[in-house]
Amino acid sequence: MADVAKFNAFVEQLVSKVHDLLGSGGSIDDLRLYLTNVAPDAVADVNKADLAEIADTDTGYTAGGESVTPVGSRTLGVYSLLGTAITWTCIDAGIGPFHYAVLYNNTAAGDPLIQWWDHGEEVTLAVDETFTIRFDGEAGQGTILTLQ
């Protein structure tokens, strides 16, 4: 998952207080990662409903995706958003095909999109195969994004 890109609306949403990525409202928003086989559009896609998710057919993939267990921190004007690696394991019939992993805010109204990762090719998991997304290459918690 080398190629990452943000949705343009995310910047506007940050300054409009749509996202609480530091937990100033008591807890950080629930950020989730879901899979799609539709190419994201940085300009046109704003909310989760704008970008179709792969089907949930009791395969080991849960509709709505998985929580990245986000943690936000700031030091000397630099903000970092960390998240825990996600692994999907196919338990029946296959997961996919999918090409992209998409991060969105499950707490904010409309489920606004944040950014996506391009896997580089279409993937379909067979029974017992796994697919893992590691933020910043970390097996545990890694950096999702940094703002300076």
C-alpha positions as a Python dict, from the first residue, in 0.01 Angstrom:
ca = {
    (1, 'M'): (0, 0, 0),
    (2, 'A'): (251, 259, -109),
    (3, 'D'): (32, 520, -275),
    (4, 'V'): (-180, 734, -44),
    (5, 'A'): (-395, 1035, -136),
    (6, 'K'): (-639, 1258, 51),
    (7, 'F'): (-987, 1364, -45),
    (8, 'N'): (-998, 1739, -113),
    (9, 'A'): (-1305, 1788, 110),
    (10, 'F'): (-1105, 1663, 410),
    (11, 'V'): (-909, 1991, 431),
    (12, 'E'): (-1226, 2200, 434),
    (13, 'Q'): (-1384, 1965, 687),
    (14, 'L'): (-1085, 2003, 921),
    (15, 'V'): (-1114, 2380, 936),
    (16, 'S'): (-1494, 2351, 964),
    (17, 'K'): (-1462, 2135, 1278),
    (18, 'V'): (-1620, 1825, 1120),
    (19, 'H'): (-1347, 1594, 1251),
    (20, 'D'): (-1227, 1563, 1612),
    (21, 'L'): (-890, 1399, 1558),
    (22, 'L'): (-742, 1498, 1892),
    (23, 'G'): (-1022, 1399, 2127),
    (24, 'S'): (-1099, 1753, 2240),
    (25, 'G'): (-1469, 1659, 2261),
    (26, 'G'): (-1392, 1379, 2509),
    (27, 'S'): (-1275, 1112, 2265),
    (28, 'I'): (-1128, 1099, 1919),
    (29, 'D'): (-1374, 1024, 1638),
    (30, 'D'): (-1424, 663, 1524),
    (31, 'L'): (-1214, 632, 1208),
    (32, 'R'): (-1268, 324, 995),
    (33, 'L'): (-1106, 164, 694),
    (34, 'Y'): (-1314, -6, 426),
    (35, 'L'): (-1237, -172, 93),
    (36, 'T'): (-1359, -72, -253),
    (37, 'N'): (-1291, -168, -611),
    (38, 'V'): (-1402, 173, -740),
    (39, 'A'): (-1129, 428, -811),
    (40, 'P'): (-1164, 719, -566),
    (41, 'D'): (-1206, 1071, -702),
    (42, 'A'): (-1028, 1328, -481),
    (43, 'V'): (-1264, 1606, -593),
    (44, 'A'): (-1604, 1438, -637),
    (45, 'D'): (-1603, 1190, -346),
    (46, 'V'): (-1691, 1352, -13),
    (47, 'N'): (-1887, 1097, 194),
    (48, 'K'): (-1872, 718, 227),
    (49, 'A'): (-2194, 688, 23),
    (50, 'D'): (-2009, 845, -274),
    (51, 'L'): (-1767, 552, -301),
    (52, 'A'): (-1910, 198, -313),
    (53, 'E'): (-1784, -53, -59),
    (54, 'I'): (-1726, -418, -149),
    (55, 'A'): (-2010, -654, -61),
    (56, 'D'): (-2038, -801, 289),
    (57, 'T'): (-2130, -1166, 239),
    (58, 'D'): (-2015, -1332, 562),
    (59, 'T'): (-1669, -1380, 418),
    (60, 'G'): (-1461, -1227, 694),
    (61, 'Y'): (-1520, -871, 575),
    (62, 'T'): (-1763, -659, 778),
    (63, 'A'): (-1971, -389, 612),
    (64, 'G'): (-1852, -47, 723),
    (65, 'G'): (-1494, -165, 758),
    (66, 'E'): (-1276, -188, 1066),
    (67, 'S'): (-1179, 71, 1327),
    (68, 'V'): (-818, 186, 1306),
    (69, 'T'): (-822, 261, 1681),
    (70, 'P'): (-704, 618, 1617),
    (71, 'V'): (-476, 816, 1846),
    (72, 'G'): (-398, 1182, 1784),
    (73, 'S'): (-103, 1374, 1921),
    (74, 'R'): (57, 1714, 1873),
    (75, 'T'): (404, 1837, 1949),
    (76, 'L'): (542, 2181, 1864),
    (77, 'G'): (281, 2253, 1598),
    (78, 'V'): (297, 1910, 1434),
    (79, 'Y'): (-9, 1684, 1454),
    (80, 'S'): (17, 1308, 1398),
    (81, 'L'): (-271, 1065, 1360),
    (82, 'L'): (-179, 708, 1447),
    (83, 'G'): (-378, 393, 1380),
    (84, 'T'): (-353, 22, 1438),
    (85, 'A'): (-282, -217, 1152),
    (86, 'I'): (-590, -392, 1012),
    (87, 'T'): (-600, -754, 891),
    (88, 'W'): (-887, -916, 704),
    (89, 'T'): (-895, -1297, 690),
    (90, 'C'): (-1121, -1468, 438),
    (91, 'I'): (-1337, -1729, 608),
    (92, 'D'): (-1577, -1827, 331),
    (93, 'A'): (-1626, -1782, -45),
    (94, 'G'): (-1372, -1500, -100),
    (95, 'I'): (-1331, -1132, -18),
    (96, 'G'): (-1323, -891, -308),
    (97, 'P'): (-1224, -801, -558),
    (98, 'F'): (-1090, -474, -417),
    (99, 'H'): (-818, -232, -517),
    (100, 'Y'): (-837, 51, -261),
    (101, 'A'): (-861, 94, 115),
    (102, 'V'): (-1050, 407, 224),
    (103, 'L'): (-1035, 589, 558),
    (104, 'Y'): (-1349, 769, 673),
    (105, 'N'): (-1496, 924, 988),
    (106, 'N'): (-1773, 700, 1121),
    (107, 'T'): (-1864, 952, 1397),
    (108, 'A'): (-1928, 1264, 1188),
    (109, 'A'): (-2257, 1310, 1003),
    (110, 'G'): (-2248, 1167, 652),
    (111, 'D'): (-1937, 954, 716),
    (112, 'P'): (-1692, 1198, 552),
    (113, 'L'): (-1396, 1054, 361),
    (114, 'I'): (-1039, 1134, 468),
    (115, 'Q'): (-789, 953, 246),
    (116, 'W'): (-726, 633, 53),
    (117, 'W'): (-450, 387, -26),
    (118, 'D'): (-405, 241, -375),
    (119, 'H'): (-290, -121, -356),
    (120, 'G'): (-169, -104, -717),
    (121, 'E'): (-376, -397, -839),
    (122, 'E'): (-706, -574, -786),
    (123, 'V'): (-706, -830, -504),
    (124, 'T'): (-942, -1117, -426),
    (125, 'L'): (-881, -1324, -114),
    (126, 'A'): (-948, -1698, -113),
    (127, 'V'): (-1046, -1890, 200),
    (128, 'D'): (-779, -1859, 474),
    (129, 'E'): (-588, -1584, 290),
    (130, 'T'): (-526, -1254, 469),
    (131, 'F'): (-479, -892, 366),
    (132, 'T'): (-313, -649, 607),
    (133, 'I'): (-284, -272, 598),
    (134, 'R'): (3, -138, 805),
    (135, 'F'): (18, 235, 850),
    (136, 'D'): (367, 364, 793),
    (137, 'G'): (481, 1, 759),
    (138, 'E'): (426, -73, 1127),
    (139, 'A'): (283, -408, 1239),
    (140, 'G'): (113, -245, 1539),
    (141, 'Q'): (35, 125, 1554),
    (142, 'G'): (172, 345, 1276),
    (143, 'T'): (132, 697, 1138),
    (144, 'I'): (-173, 749, 918),
    (145, 'L'): (-110, 1118, 850),
    (146, 'T'): (90, 1415, 973),
    (147, 'L'): (-10, 1782, 956),
    (148, 'Q'): (244, 2059, 996),
}
